[in-house]
Amino acid sequence: MDKTKEQLLIENEELHFLLAETEEMLAAIRNGEVDAIMVSGTKGEQVYSVSSAETPYRTFIEEMNEGAVTLSKDGIILYCNKRFAELMKESIEYVVGSYLKRFIIPKDKLKLDYMLAHRSYNKNDVLIVSLINKSYLKLSFSHLPSYLQGDTCILIATDISEMKNKEIELLELHNQLELHLDKIQRLRMQLIDKKIDNEIEINKLKNTNKKLVKEITKHKLAESGLKHKMKLKQKKV
């Protein structure tokens, strides 16, 4: 049956409406605004989830308290979460695409280079580094198999600045105690030496006194002898 012009216009308008509605729905799906869709079929209405399986994990990574990084084999930061950028004290846009060692002090860069050059797929590696912003991080590397992510690895960064600063304080206290103990030991040795010197001097004085006592006794005996002889002479006279 031939349709009239009026019927065709109405049908055309309905098709435009359906097209706009379909495009709106597709845009919502693409933008992540739709978690699921309901489809009517021979088995009745069915619900299909359009939310990606990785969404909960991505949310967890983004909100976790540790820094998370996807690192290339050359040490380039391919991805990082908000927390890692906070640890670097930089914006995410400034961190992503940078070399990780750019944020690390010179003496620890060699340790990082060695770690990346000797990656192991059988175990997780851990590295303690100091950042140029004076923070300390524990870096835990999880090296993914090549068939999953090529040469990239996952890096979890934990802020250990407070613990490291306490460790440094304890080390300084330990060194101070060692210095004090050494000083006390030296003073003790000086006192012992003085005591020994004093004892030597006292012994010398005792020996000298003994000699003087002997001499005085000897002189007294001689004097008594002389007096006795003088008395005998006086009697004879």
Beta strands, then each sheet from edge to edge (+ up, - down):
strand 1: 36-41
strand 2: 44-49
strand 3: 67-71
strand 4: 77-80
strand 5: 125-130
strand 6: 136-143
strand 7: 153-159
sheet 1: 1+ 2-
sheet 2: 4+ 3- 7+ 6- 5+
end
